[in-house]
Amino acid sequence: MAEEAQLAEEAPPTRARTVLDYDSPSAVESALSEPNPNPSLYQMNSCVISGNIGASICRDWQTPHLDPNTSEPESIENEVARLTVLKEYLILDSDREEKFERITALASRIFDMPICLVSLVDIGRQWFMSATGLGDVRETSREVSFCSHAILSEKDVFIVPETFDDPRFVNNGLVTGPPFIRFYAGVPLKSPEGYKLGTFCIIDSKPKPEGLSLNEKQNLRELADMVMDAMVSRKKEMEQLRDEKTRLIACAAHDLLTPLTGIQLNLGLLMEDKTLTDKLDSHQKELIDTSVKCSEMIERICFQAIENFRGDLVVRGGQSESSTKEGERPVNIDELVDNLNRVVSTFPKKVPLYIEKEGNVPTTILSDELKLYRSIMNYLTNAFKHTNSGSIRLHIYVRKASGSITDIELDRLPGTFVAPKSDVLVVEVHDTGPGIDLDKYTTLFTPNHNDESARRTHSGIGLYSVATAIDSLGGEYGVFPRQDLTATLPSLASTLLKVPAASGSVFWFSVPLHLPNVGSPARSNGGEELKQKKPAADVTAANEATRIAERKRPSIARSFTSQTEAMEEEPVKKREKYPDYEGSEENEEVSAERTKKVLIIDDSLTIRKALSRGFSRLGFTVDEAENGMEGLKKLKTTEYDLVLLDFLMPVLDGVDVAKKFRRWEKERRPWFRQYIIGMSAHANGKEAELGIKSGMDRFMGKPIPLKSLKDLAECKTVLEASTLLDARHKQSVSVILDAADRMERLTSDDEKSKSSVSSHGHSSFSDTLLSAKSSCLIVENTSERSMLWQMAEKSGWKVVAVRGGEHAIRLLKMRNWGIVFIDNELPLFSGSSCIVRFRAWEKCSRVVRQKNIFLIADTHDPNALQSGVDGTLGKPVDPIHLHRLLEKASKEEFQCSREILLQGRSE
């Protein structure tokens, strides 16, 4: 038993289930009926104490240690209804909003409690829309949630005066560990529909045996009502916004149907005109037939847009969701391929298209034909636009579940391979274009409203449409460089040495493989070959050079193991500046002179702009923050020569910002004291004194004359801070230049190695392996080119930088990276939480583990040392330590490439 408990404690944390993962009440009901495969020790102890040992202990939505005498009974039916209503509020996993932050901050001051939450109880978690006193924490497990008890309590105010005296909570992880809860009081957030969606609660680390007075209870109820009113108002706004977008799309589709109907009628008349059809040759008839197919597909897309809009209206009118949701229908793969072939045959393209459908693909599957068609067409048209030489290959096959693949085969598969839990239909589009720069990965599969940017980066509405469609089918999607195929499969090295290096990209998606019925499964095509056409040399003939061929599936379920086309090596495009950042190009030298920085934290745009212009004229780089919370984050991520901090602001006022930052600074940045000037137009002498005690260094009244800014910039304290930061910057520049020198020497050694290899007749493949830059992913809460970014580029790494955890998880899933740096302080959720979520996905879905993930955080913070991290870097980042990490990872990547090359030769 002790060994099992130890294993349970050492097991890596898994992502909590959420109602957002399920698209219908029936799916939610099925999820609630399933046992939790990893019940915690706390859950198991709860059931041992209560004597309720059985399947229920494994359900993550059931409340441990529930008091049956004062609580309503739990049931799947009630929980499904409650979660369905919660999902309809469109609030889970949204950004924090000022109206909720103000209420929790107000309650914290009224009740003199350090923590106040707007907590929403999800399937396996409680999620915080606002969390005053908890920093960036957005959720905790439902099993330790006080709020799950509160929403089941028969009392309108759920109070725990002393957690140490309450057997339900004495061993709770939030009591024995941070935030060390000793007192809790919460009021359920009861929706107009009659369901308790969560609570508005106050928490203290000190007990309060007397509980709350009648007035305090009434205050807490009214504040909870204010939160619920804000949620209702927000729901209406979100629905109106969604309805407006859907209505515009539906109206456009409706308007398109009128001219489309005219086109279809005229095509029908032409097809029925025997005099005309007798004069047409086969090619001309095929063109008309293709036009008919295209018009029919446009019609289906228009009708689907209109039906989606009408379906939303029916659901909001009170009917069940199932009455409007279109279920899976039989899709004939042969017809789908034929339709694709007809349509793309007339699409302008400069290279031939080859369509390959494996013999293990069933004739018929259950899915949404239109979504599959649109997704494949978007991939193909994207490839046509960016491929000028070589070829394009559409490959359709079935990938078996990971359990059916042998260990030997798994060892040989690349890091980009995703092993599914069940059989899936996979569609891949291989192109031989110039490829996609790593810094463009962040804009893929997201809507891009900049037409020029979308044209250059393969992004825009097309890939976003693929993401939306495949997500709705429960599938996955992504892209990886074709160059990865040669660098990650040693078994193909001997074959690939004979051909030029692979270029271009592979866009793919997979959807669950559902057959029509168990009794009579869909038949495979048995390897029957369709007629093939030889590709012509000229562009016009290339449009007619579409091949459709079926061949036998290789033993390893991966399309690129079958064959690789010989093609001309494309020149590599110069890396463009990452669009979300401002800074120099990668070939720009690191400046030895540091630019002075000032931070202006004020909720008045007018004041921020005026001060910004003044400091800019003095040669400062200016950062701005419109509220206290945003300003606090900037203070933690950057050292400034000077900070101007307003007293009265939303979310966090200036005094709270100063207090929180000084506590953080004392522990995490002891080498530098930030100079902070408080400013206010209304603060009196007493309030100014309070600001000084909170951590401000000086007080100034607003408005601050622009002529006073020069005096501030030249005052003794600012000059001393600038001298210290200048010295730190020079040290960093020295380390960066040293890293560049070392990388230049290493590159020189690599060139000698490549020359030696080339003399033995293996130049093409070895050049690809030994000269390719390794990929580095940097996730920071900053919009500037950081020292970390600059050092990585100077060390020869190809850098991709993003700001949010959601982008980080998406890019981590997309491919294996040479090295990854993630800041622990990110919007929405922390970097450590981001890593935990990725590792949980990786454990189930990927064969090769992502190495070299480093968390940028205070090494003394126990929350930073989460499972899945390969190492940590303290704040501020030590340039010398960083250089050593980059150099070590670079050597590992270089050595790995050499081993692959040597193994390929031996085979």
N, C-alpha and C positions, 0 to 999 in steps of 0.2 A: 504493500500500500504506500509505504514511504517512497519507494522508487517511482511508482506511478505519479505520486504528487510532485516529485522532483521533475519528472519529464513534462508534466503539465505546466509547471512554472517556467521551464526552459524553452517551451515551444514558442516559435515566433508568432507575434500578434497577427491576427487576420482582419481583413476589412469587415466592418460591421454591415449587416444587411440593411437595406433601405427600401422603402416602398417605391422609390424611383426606379428600382431595378425591374419592376413588373408592370406590364402594360394593361392589365385588367384585374377586376376584383377576383375573378376565378383564379388567376395566377397568384395573387396575393394569398388567397385561401390555401392553395396547394403549398405555397412556401411556408405558411404558418403551421401546416400539418407535418412538415418535414422535421425530423430531429436535427439538433445541432451536433455535427460530428466532433466538435471540440468544446465540450462543456468545461467551464472553468472550475477550479477547485472550490470557489465560492458558491457556485450553483450546486455542485455535488454535496457540499456540506449542508446547504440549505435543505435539500431533500432528505438527507440522512436525519437531520434534526426533526423535520416535520413528519418523517416516516413515509413520505410520498416518493418512493423509489420506483421509477418506471420510465416510460418514454418521455413523460413531461419534463424530466430534468434536463433533457437535451434540447428544449425549445428556448431559443434566445429571447423570445418576446415575453415569456412568463416571468413574473416578479418573484424573486427569492424572498423567503422569510415574510410572506404576506400575512397580515393579521386577519383571520377569517371573521372575527367578531366585529371589526370596524370597517371592513372593506367589502366592496361589491365583488361578486364572483367573476373570474375571468372566463371568457369563452371565445372561440375562434370567430363565431358569427359577429359578435360585437366588435372584436378587434379589427376584422376585415372592414366593417362599415366605418369605424373610426379612422383607420389608415387611409381609406379611400377619400374621405372628406379632407384629411390632412394634405394629401397629394394635390387635391383640387385647389388648394390655396396658393400653389405655385411659389412656395417660399423656401422649401428645403434646398440647401446648398447654394443659396443666393448670397450676394455680398451684404455686408453690414450696412444698415441704413440709419441716417441721423435721427429719425423720429423715434426709433426704438432705443438708440443709444442715450438719447436725452432722458427718456423715462427711467431707464435703469440707473443712470447717474443721479437723477433726482431722488429716486428711492434710496439709493445708497447713502445720500446725505440726510434724508429725512429720518431714516431708522438708525443712522450711524452704524451701518453694516458694511464691511469691506467688499462683499460680493453680492451682486444682484443679477439675476438671470431671466431672460425670456427663453424658456426651455421647451422644445417640441419633442414629444416622445415618438420615435420611429420604431421600426421592427426590432433592430438589435442595437440601437443607440439612442441617446438623447442629444439632440442637436440644438445649438444655441444661436438664435437670431441676434441676441445681444448678450454680452457676458462681461459686465463691469467687474473688474477685480481679478479676472482670469487671463488677462493678456490676449494672446492670439489663439487660445484654445477655442475650438468650435464644436467639439463633441466629446462625449465619453460613452463608455459601454452602458447599455440599458440595465445590465445586471446589477450595477452599483448605483443606479439612479434612485435618488430620493423622490424624484418627480413621478416615477412610475407608481410609487405608493400613493402619492398625492392624488393622481387622477382616478384612482380606485377607491379612495377614502370616501366614506359617507359624510364626512364633515366638510363644510365649505372652506375652512382654513385648516390645512394640515400642519401641525406644529410638533417639532421634536426639540424639547427644551434642552436635553442633555443626551447626546448620542451614546456616551459611555454607559448610561443607565438603561438604554433601550436595546434589548436582545436582537432586534431586527437589524441594527446598524453598528453594533459594537465592533464587529469584525469587518465592516465594510472598508474597501480599499481607499475610499475618499475620506474615511475617518482615521484610519491607521497611517495613511500617507497623504501627500498634498491633495487638496488644500487644507487637510486636517479639520474637517467639519465637526463642530461641537453643538451648533445650534442651526436649525432649519425651520423656515416657515414658508409655505407656498399656497397659492390660490390657483385652482384649475382655470385654464383658459377655455371656457365653454363657448363653442361656436353657436351661431344662430340655428344650425342644423341639430343642435342638442348633443354634440360630442365634445368630450374633453380632449383637446389636442395636445395640451402640455400644461405648463404652469408658469406663473410669475412668482419668483421666489427670492428670498433674502437669506444669506448664509453668513455665519460668523465662526471664527476659530475659537471663540470663547463661549461657554455655556450661558444660558439665560434661564435659570430655573423658574422664574416667574412668568415666562412665556411672553405673550403680547397682551396689552390692555385692549379694552373694547374699541377705543379710538384708533389704536394702531392696527387692529384687525380691519376696521372699516377703511382706513387709509390704504391698506394693502389690497382690499377688494376693489376699491375704486381705481387704483393704479392698474390692476389686472384687467378691469373693464376697459380702461383706456388702451391697453395693449391690444385687446381683442378687437376694439373698434378700429385701431390702426391696421390690423391684419385684414379685416373685412374690407376696409377702404382700399388697401393695397391690392387685394384680390380683384376688386372691380376694375381698378386701373390696369392691371395686367391682362385681364380678360378683354377689356376694350382695345388694348394695344394689339393683342393677338387676333382679335376679331377683325380689326381694321386691316391688318396685313393679309389675313386669309381672304377677306372680302375683296381686296384689290386684286389678288391673284385670281379669284373666282370670276370677277367681273371681266378681267382681261381674257380669261379662257372662254367665257361666254361670248364675248365680242369676236373672238377669233373663229368661233364656230360658224358664223354667218358667211364670211368669205370662203372658209374651208368647205362648207357645203356646196358652194358654187363650183369650186375646183373639182370636187368629187363627182358632181352631176355632169360636168363637162367631160371628165375622164371617162365616165360611164357611157356617155353618148359616143365618144370616139371609139371605145371598145366594141360598141354594138353596131358601128357603121361598117358593114361587111365590105363595101366598096373600098373603104380606106384600109381596113385590116388586110385585105388581099394584096395590097400594094406594099405593105410593110415587110421588111425582112425580119429575121429572128432577133437581131440586135435591137432594132427599133421597137419591136413588141416587148422585149425585155425592159427597155427604158420606160415604156408606159406602165408596165406591170410594177416596176420599182416605184414609180410615182404614186400608184394606187396604194402600195404597201406603206409608203411614207405618210401619205395623207391619212390612212387608217390609224397609224401610230400616233400622229398628232391629235386625231380625234379622241383616241383613248386617253391621252394625257390631259386634254381639256376636260373631258367628262370626269376624270378622276379628281381634278382640282375642284370642280363644281360639287361633286358628291362629297368630298371631304368637308367643304364649307357647310353643305346642307346637313351632313352627319353631325357636325359640331352643334348645329342648332337643335337637332333632335335630341342629342344627349343633354343639352342644357334645358330642354323642354321637359325633361323628366323621364324619358325612356331609358332603358338599360343600354350600356355601352355595346353589348353584343349585337344589338339590333342594327347598328350602323357600321360595325367593324367588318371589313371584308376579310374572310378567312383564307387560308391557303387553298389554292386550286391547282389542278394538274397542269404542269408545264412540260410540253414536249420539247426536249432539248434540240432534236434535229430541226424542228420548225423554227426554234429560236435562232439557231445558227444560220439557217437558210435566210431568214429575214434580215439578220445582221449582214450576211454576205451580199444580199441584194442592195441594201441601203448604202453600205460603204463602198460598193463597186463604183459609184458615181461621185464619191467624195474626192475633192482634189487632194492628191498626195504625190510625193516624189519617190517613194520607195514601195516595193511590193508588200502585200499583207499575206501572211501564212496563218491559216486557222487549223489548229490541231485539237482534236477531241479524242481523249484516251478511250480505250476499249472498256474500261471499268465504269464509264459514265452510264447510268441508267437511261433508258429511252424517255421515261417520264418521272418527274419528281413533283413534290408538293411545295409550291412557293408562290411568289408574286411575279408573274412573267414581265409585267411592265417595269417593275423596279430593277429586275435583272437586266432587261434590255437597255434601259436608260443608263444604268451604271456601266455596262460594257461599252456602250456608245460613247459615253463621256471619256472613258479611258482611251478608246481608239482615236477619237477626234483630237484629243490632247496629244497623242503620239504622232498623228499625222502633221500637226502644226510644227512640231519641234524636231522631226527626223528628216534630214536632207540626204542621207546616204545610208547604205546598209539595207535593213529590212525591219519589219514589225511583225511580231509573232503573238497571236492570240492562242492561249493554251488553256484548255478546260479539262479538268480531271477530278477524281475523287481521292481525297486524302483520308487514309484510314485513321482510326483512333490511336492514340499513343500506345495503348495496351497491346496493339497488334504489330508493333514495330520492334524488332529485336534490339538487344543492347548494342550489338556490334554496329547495326545500322545507325542507332542513335549517336554513337561516338563519332561517326563520320559526317553527321549532318552539321550545317553551319549554324552560327548564332542567330541568324534571322529566321530559322525554321521555327514554326509554332506548332507544337504537338497538341492537337485537339483532344478533348475528352470523348467526343463521339465523332462518327464519320461526317465529313463536310464536303461540299462541292466547292472547288477552288477555281477561280478564274484569274489568269495572269496575262498581262500585256507587256511583252518585252520590246523595248525600242533601242535603237542604236544611235540615239541623238547625243548631244554634248553632255548629258547628265545634269544633275541638279546640285548646285553648291549647298554645302551643309548649312550655311546660314539662311537658306531659303526654306528649310524643313519646317520652320515655325509657322509659315504662312500656308502650308499645304493643308487641304481638307478644311479650310476655314473660309468664310465669305470675305472676299477682297473687293472693295468698292473702287480701288484705283485700277483703272483699265490697263494703264501702261505697266504698272507693277505686276498685275495678274498675267499679262502677256509674257513678261520676261521670267516669271518665277513659277510657271506651270500652275499657279493657283487661280482662284476665282470661283464663280458659282458652280462650275462643272464638277470639280472635286468635292466641293461642299455638298452638292446634290448626291454624289456617291456616298459620302459619309452618312447623310441623313437616311437614304434609302436602305443601306446595309445595316445601320443601327436598328432600324425598325424591323428588319428581318431577323434580328438576333445574331448577326454575323460580325466579322471583323474585317479590317482593311488596312492597307499600308503601302509602303514603297521602300525599296532599297536599291543601291547601285548594282548594276550588273558586274562591276568590278569585284564586288564581294563574292561572286560565284567562284572566281579563280583564287581569291585569297583565303577562302574558308573550306575548300574541298581538296585536300592533298591527293585524294584518289584520282582526281582528274588532271593532276599536274602534268603527267607525261603527255596527255592528249593536248592540253592547252598550250604546251610549249611550241606546238607546231603552228599555232595561229596567232594573229595579232592580239594585243590586250583587249579585253572586253570593255566596251564603253556603253553609256546609256543607262536606262533605269528599268526597273521591273515594278509596275503598279499591280497590286493584287487585291482580291477580296475573297472571303469565304462565307458560305451560308450553310446552316444545318441541312444535312441530307435526309429529307423526309420522303419516304416512298408512299405511293397512293394507299396501299393497305398491306397488311401482313400476309393475307391469304394468297394473293397473286402479285408478287413483287414485279416491279417494272423490269423488263428484259434489257440486258445490255445489247449493244449492237453487234457483238461478236467479232469485232475487228473488220467489219465490212468497209472497204475503201471506196470513197467517192472519187469522181473524176477530178484529175488534177490538170492545171494549166501551167505552162512554163512561163516564168517571169520574163518580160521583155526588157530591152535595154533602155528605151526612151521613156520619158515621163508619161506620155499618153498611154503607152502600153502597160505601164506600171499600174494604172488604174484598173486594168482588166486582169492583173496578175495575182488574183486571190486564190490561194490554195486551201482546199479543205481535205485533210487527211487524218485518218485514224491509225494509231499504232499501239503496240502492246505496252502496258504499263511496266516500267522498270521496278526492280525489287525495292528500291528506296523511293518513298512517296514524295518526290520532289521533281518538278519538271525540268529544271536546268541540268539534271544529271544525265539526261539522254543525249544531248548534242549541243554544240556551241558553234554558231555561225562565224565564219571568217569575215572580217570587215576591216575597213581602213581605220586607223587610229585617229580620233578626232583631237584637235588642239584643245587644251584645257582653258576654259574661260577664266579671266581674272576675277578674283573674289570681290563681289560688291559689298559695300558697307551694309551691315545689318540694319533693316529699316526702322527698328524700334529704338535705335541708339544714335547718339550724336558723338562724333569723334573722328579721328584720323583714319586714313586707309591703312591696311595692314603693312604696307611697305614704308609707312611714314616713321621716321626716327622718333624715339622717345625723347621728349623735351627735357633738358636738364633743368629748366626753370619751371617752377611750380606756379600755377595761376591761383591767386588768392580766392577764397570762397566765402560767401556769406549766405546765411539761411534766414529767410523772412517768414515767420509763422503768424499769419493774421487772416481772419475770415473776411476782411474787406478787400475786394479785388482792386479797388481804386488805390488804397494805401500800398498794397503789394507792388502794383505797377509803378507807382511814383518812386518808391524806395529802390525798386529794381533798376529803373533808369539811372537814378543817381549813383548807385554803386557800380553799375556797368561803366559809367564814364570814368570812374576811378580805377578801372582795370580789374574789377572783381567779377568772378563768375557767380551768378545768383541762382540759388534754389528757392522755391516757394512751396508753402504748405498752407492749405485753406482751413485746416482745423488742427486741434491739438494732437489727435491720434496720428494723423499723417506726419505732423512735425516730429513727434517722438520717434517714429520709425526712421525718418531721415537723420535725426541726431544719432541714432544707434549705428547707422551704416556709414557715416562720413564724418571726418573731423573738419570743422570750419574755423576760419580765422575769427569770425564774429557771428553771433546769433541774435536776432531781434524777435522777441516773444511777446505776443499780445496777452493781456490779462484775461479778457472775457471772450471765449470762443465756444462753439458747439463741440459736442463729443467729449473733449477734455479741455478744461480751461488752463491758462498759463501756469497757475500755481501748481496744479496737479502734474502738468508736464514736467516742470522743474523738479518736483519731488521724485517722480518716478525715474527721471533721467539721472539725477544725482545718485540715487541708489544703484542704478545699473552701472553708471560710470565708475563708482567706487570699486565695484567687484570686477568689472570686465575691461576697463580702460584706465587703470591707475596711473599710467605714464603721462596722461594729458588731461588737464582740466579745461573744459569748454567754457569760453567766455560768453555769458548770456546777459543780454540787456532786456529787462521787462519794459513794456510800454503800454500805456492806457490813456484814454481821454477822460476817464471818469474816476479813476482810483484816487482815494485820498491818502493822507500820510500813513494812516494805520494799515491800509491795504498794501501800500508800497513797502512798508516794513515787513508785512507778511510775505510779500514776494521775495524780499531779500533773505528771510529765514528759510524759505522753501528751496533756495538754491540759486536764485538770480544774483548776478554780481552788481547790477546797477539798475536804476529806474529812470525812465524818461517819459515825459508827457507827450501825448499826440495832439496835433500833428508834429512830426519831427521836421524841422526846416532842412531843406536839401543842403544848405551851406554847412550844417552841423555834421554831415556825413563824413566830410574830409577830416574833421577833428576826431571823429570816432575811429576812422581808419588809421590815424597816426598816433593814437593814444598809446601809452606805454604798455598796457596789458595786451592790446591787440598786436603790437609789434613783437612782443615776447612770444606770443602764441604763433605768429607767423614765422619767427626764427626757428622755433622748435619744429614746426611742420615742414619748413624748408629743408632742415637737416634730415628729417625722416624721408622726405622725397628724394633727396640726393642719394641716400643710402639705397633706396629702392631702385633708382635708376642705375646705380652701380651694379646691383645684383642682376638687373635685367640685361645690361650690356654684357656682363660676364656670362650670363646664360646664352646670349646670342653668339659670343665667341666660342663657347664650348660646342654649341650646336653646329657652328660653321666647321669646326674641326671634325666633329662626328660625321657631318655631311661629306667632308673631304675623304674620310675613310670609306664611307659608303660608295663614293664614286670610284675609288680604287677597286673595291670589291665588285662593283658592277662591271668595270672594265675587264676584270679577270674572268667573270662569268661569261661576259659577251664573247671573249676569245674562244670559249668552248662551244659556241653556237647556240646559246640559250638566252639571247639578249632580250627578246620580246617579253617573255613572261617574267624574267628576273627584274627587268626595268620596272615592270608594274608593281612588283612586290617591294623592291628596295627603295623606290623613289616616292611611293605614295605617302602623303601626309596622313598622320593619325588623327582621329577625330576626338575633339574635346567638347564636352557639354558643360556649360556654366549656367547655373541658376542662381541669380542674385536679385535682391530687392532694390535695384538701382537702374537708372536709365543712362548711365555713363560707361565709358570704356574704363573699367576698373584696372587696378594694378595687376590683379590676377589674370585678366583677359590679355593685357599687354605682354605679360611674362610668358603666357602660353603661346601666343603668336610668335614672339621672339625666339622661343624654343622650338619652333617648327611645327606647332600643332595647328590643325584646322579647327577654328573655334566656332561654336554655335552658342549664342547667349539668349536666354529667355528670363522673364521676370516672375511668372506664376507657377505654382505647383502643378496645376492642371496641364500646362504646356510641358512641364518636365516629365510627367508620367506618360503623356502621349509620345514624346520623343524617345523615352527610355524603352517603350514597347516597340517602337518602330525599328530599332536596330541595336547592335552592340556597339558601345563607344570605347575608345581607348582609355579615357579617364573622365570622371564626372565629379564636379564640385557643386554642392547644393548648400545654399545659405539656410540656416535653420529658421530665420525670421523672414517668412514669406507671407503674402496676402492669403486669406482664406484659411490655410492650414500650414503647419510648420514643415520645414524641410525633412525632419525626422519622420513625420507622419507620411510625407510623400514617399520616402524610401520604404517605409513599412508596407504601404499600399502596393508599390511596385514589386517588392519581393514576394508578397502574397500572390500577385498575378503571375510572376515569373515562375514560382514553384509549380503552378498548375499548367502553365502554357508554354514554357520555353525550355529547351534542352540545355543550352550553354548559359552558365551563370554570368551575369554582368560583373566584371571585376573593377577594382579601383574606383569605388564610390566613396567620396570624402565629404563629410559634413562640416560646414563652416559654422562653428558655434563656440561658446565658452566651454572649455574643457572641464570646468567645475560644475557645469549644469548637468545633473543626473538625467534630465529628460532628453538631453542631446545624444546620449549613448544608447541608441536604440538598436535592435537587432537588424542586421542587414548592412550596417555601415562598415566599410573597410578601414576607416580611419577618420580622425577629426583634425581640423585646423582651428586654432584659437583666433579670437578677434582682438585687435586687428591682425590680419594674416601676416605671418613672419615671412618676408621675401626669401630668406635663405632656406627655410624649411620647405616653402613652396617650390623653389628651384630644384631641390633634391627630389621631391616627389615627381615633378615633371620629368626630370632626367631619368629616374628609375623606371617610370612607366614607358618612356620613349625607348629605352633599351629593351624592355620586355617586348614591346611591339616589334622592334627591329629583329630581335632574336627569333620571335615566333615566325616572322616572314622568312627568315633564313631556313628554319627547320622545315617549313612547308615546301620551300623550293628544293631542298636537298632530298626530302622524302619523295617529291614528284619525280626527280631524276632517277631515284633508285627503283621506282616502279616502272 
